Amino acid sequence: MKRAVLLLTLAACANRGSSATPTPNFQLECHASNTATAAELFCVRTDTRNGSVVRVLHNSLPVSNGPTAVSAAESPGTYTTSCDATSTATRSDLYCVRMNTRTGDLMLVNLQKIESIPTSK
């Protein structure tokens, strides 16, 4: 009886480990800095393998010009998006940056050109 319980416990642990999503190579954080008269978006990308942190110049990134899906589906967790809003007394803008967590490639998402849910009729 004890042996059966031990085998079941080991099997459960082995299955749980094999279905886990691998840790991404990169992480992305974006936050806005705002005053009454100026606002700026700041993003940083962290390499989770060696700890290197770099500032992302979001205005220099390639910009999406339509749907953002890639041609072939990747494994879950391959892409992540970080968004934040900048706002002043007279204007507010929302920015989103998409990152491939395996390669670290970044793209500024043109929110005017992507699909919405639910779809408008």
C-alpha positions as CSV (number, residue, x, y, z in Angstrom):
1,M,0.0,0.0,0.0
2,K,2.8,2.5,0.9
3,R,4.6,1.6,-2.3
4,A,1.5,2.4,-4.4
5,V,1.1,5.8,-2.7
6,L,4.8,6.6,-3.3
7,L,4.5,5.6,-7.0
8,L,1.4,7.7,-7.5
9,T,3.1,10.7,-5.8
10,L,6.2,10.3,-8.0
11,A,4.1,10.0,-11.1
12,A,2.1,13.2,-10.2
13,C,5.3,15.1,-9.6
14,A,6.8,13.9,-12.9
15,N,3.7,14.9,-14.9
16,R,3.5,18.3,-13.2
17,G,7.1,19.1,-14.1
18,S,6.7,18.1,-17.8
19,S,3.6,20.3,-18.4
20,A,5.1,23.4,-16.9
21,T,5.7,26.4,-19.2
22,P,9.4,27.1,-19.5
23,T,10.7,30.4,-18.0
24,P,11.0,33.1,-20.7
25,N,14.4,34.3,-21.6
26,F,13.3,38.0,-21.4
27,Q,10.8,40.0,-19.3
28,L,9.3,43.4,-20.3
29,E,8.0,46.2,-18.0
30,C,6.5,49.5,-19.2
31,H,5.4,52.4,-17.0
32,A,4.6,56.0,-17.6
33,S,6.1,59.1,-16.0
34,N,3.7,62.0,-15.9
35,T,3.4,65.6,-14.9
36,A,0.8,68.2,-15.6
37,T,2.6,69.3,-18.8
38,A,4.7,66.3,-19.9
39,A,4.4,62.5,-20.2
40,E,6.8,59.8,-21.3
41,L,6.7,56.1,-21.5
42,F,9.6,54.1,-20.1
43,C,10.1,50.4,-20.9
44,V,12.9,48.1,-19.8
45,R,13.8,44.6,-20.9
46,T,15.5,42.2,-18.6
47,D,17.5,39.2,-19.8
48,T,16.4,36.6,-17.2
49,R,19.4,34.4,-18.0
50,N,22.1,36.9,-17.0
51,G,20.3,39.8,-15.4
52,S,21.2,42.4,-18.0
53,V,18.6,45.3,-18.1
54,V,18.3,47.6,-21.1
55,R,16.1,50.6,-21.7
56,V,13.7,50.2,-24.6
57,L,13.5,53.3,-26.9
58,H,9.9,52.6,-27.9
59,N,9.8,55.4,-30.5
60,S,12.6,53.6,-32.4
61,L,10.9,50.2,-32.5
62,P,9.3,48.8,-35.6
63,V,5.6,49.5,-35.6
64,S,2.9,47.0,-36.4
65,N,0.8,48.0,-39.5
66,G,-2.1,45.6,-39.1
67,P,-2.7,42.2,-37.4
68,T,0.1,41.2,-35.1
69,A,0.0,37.4,-35.4
70,V,3.0,35.7,-36.8
71,S,2.7,33.2,-39.6
72,A,3.3,30.1,-37.4
73,A,2.0,29.5,-34.0
74,E,4.6,29.2,-31.2
75,S,4.5,27.6,-27.8
76,P,2.4,29.3,-25.1
77,G,4.3,32.1,-23.4
78,T,6.4,33.0,-26.4
79,Y,4.9,36.5,-26.6
80,T,4.1,39.0,-24.0
81,T,2.7,42.5,-24.2
82,S,3.2,45.4,-21.8
83,C,1.1,48.5,-22.0
84,D,0.8,51.8,-20.1
85,A,-0.7,55.2,-20.6
86,T,1.0,58.6,-20.5
87,S,-1.2,61.5,-19.6
88,T,-1.0,65.3,-19.0
89,A,-3.7,67.9,-18.3
90,T,-4.5,68.0,-22.0
91,R,-3.7,64.7,-23.6
92,S,-3.4,60.9,-22.8
93,D,-1.9,58.2,-24.9
94,L,-1.8,54.4,-24.5
95,Y,1.3,52.5,-25.7
96,C,1.8,48.8,-26.0
97,V,5.0,47.0,-26.7
98,R,5.0,43.3,-27.7
99,M,8.0,41.1,-27.0
100,N,9.1,37.6,-28.2
101,T,10.2,36.1,-24.8
102,R,12.7,33.7,-26.5
103,T,14.5,36.2,-28.8
104,G,13.8,39.5,-27.0
105,D,12.6,41.1,-30.3
106,L,10.3,44.1,-29.6
107,M,7.5,45.8,-31.6
108,L,5.4,48.9,-30.9
109,V,1.8,47.9,-31.4
110,N,-0.2,50.3,-33.5
111,L,-3.5,50.1,-31.5
112,Q,-5.4,51.8,-34.4
113,K,-4.7,48.9,-36.8
114,I,-5.2,45.8,-34.7
115,E,-8.4,43.8,-34.2
116,S,-10.8,44.5,-31.2
117,I,-12.9,42.2,-29.2
118,P,-15.8,41.9,-29.3
119,T,-15.7,42.8,-32.9
120,S,-17.8,45.9,-33.9
121,K,-20.7,45.3,-36.2
